[in-house]
Amino acid sequence: MAEVTLLDGGMGQELLARSGDKPTPLWATQVMLDHPGLVRQVHADYFAVGATVATTNTYAIHHDRLVKAGLDDRFASLHMQALAEAAAARAEHGSGRIAGSLGPLVASYRPETHPPHDEAVAKYAEIAGLLAPVVDVFLAETVASLAHARAVLEGARVGGRPVWISVTVDDEEGARLRSGEPVAALGPIVERGGAAAVLANCSAPEAMAAALEELARFGLPFGAYANGFQQITKAFLKDSPTVDALAARPEMTPARYAEFAMTWVDMGATIVGGCCETGPAHIAEIARRLKAAGHRLV
């Protein structure tokens, strides 16, 4: 039986559900501003049901988004708040690791908006420097193109922490990134960039098996954490979108999602969890099934 790292589930959607607030382009960052302590509670709930990693609520804390809202002066303090809430939850739980989330610059799922290489590297390096003193690993999330992968790996290097890079793939062709480029082409990039693990995230659960077949060839620990969206709509791919442009899949129950996760583990994945529209109940069910199958959560 394997040792499996169990990531947490979605943060942004979970925060919006608990707060009852209307979504804004700042997404989970806005909820953190309006409801201090709620992020810590979500982290605590994930730890309580079996997650061994807390992913910081820093995915959407980027200059380009904060400038639009007139909040760029709070860039560093928002990162510090997110780190503090994750650290408090871990301290209360007594164990676990903290993964520093490095989300896409400008927009998710839109590789054409990715900045020029040197600009992207500098922005990721700035965030990595803020997160490094507290986190155990960097989790580069929702990487949609080869250019994005190169930039985030180079930028995160300054933080001196292992980097887990996680790509978002086409919902119908899991062997391709959102950019249309083949997942297989990531191999040399993750090798040169020194990635410690490779994952796929924020794509349909059905697409993950094809992605994992490619990622497994890189010789690194690999895994997946999918979303529960019906589809990525055209409305969400516009500038400054809000998540109410997306709808959840009612059939993606904890039991159904856990079936997918166990399939990934059967393929050799050693890092699994959930992304948008998965919550503590989904992670609890994965934990239950992993333990029942004799796997050890680490």
Secondary structure as UniProt FT lines:
FT   STRAND          3..6
FT   HELIX           12..19
FT   TURN            25..27
FT   HELIX           28..34
FT   TURN            36..37
FT   HELIX           38..49
FT   STRAND          53..55
FT   TURN            59..60
FT   HELIX           63..68
FT   TURN            69..70
FT   HELIX           72..74
FT   HELIX           75..93
FT   STRAND          97..102
FT   TURN            108..109
FT   HELIX           111..113
FT   HELIX           117..131
FT   TURN            132..134
FT   STRAND          137..143
FT   HELIX           146..156
FT   HELIX           157..159
FT   STRAND          163..167
FT   TURN            174..175
FT   STRAND          176..177
FT   TURN            178..179
FT   HELIX           183..185
FT   HELIX           186..193
FT   STRAND          197..201
FT   HELIX           205..207
FT   HELIX           208..215
FT   HELIX           216..218
FT   STRAND          222..226
FT   HELIX           235..237
FT   HELIX           243..245
FT   TURN            250..251
FT   HELIX           254..266
FT   TURN            267..268
FT   STRAND          271..274
FT   TURN            276..277
FT   HELIX           280..292
FT   TURN            293..294
FT   STRAND          296..297
//
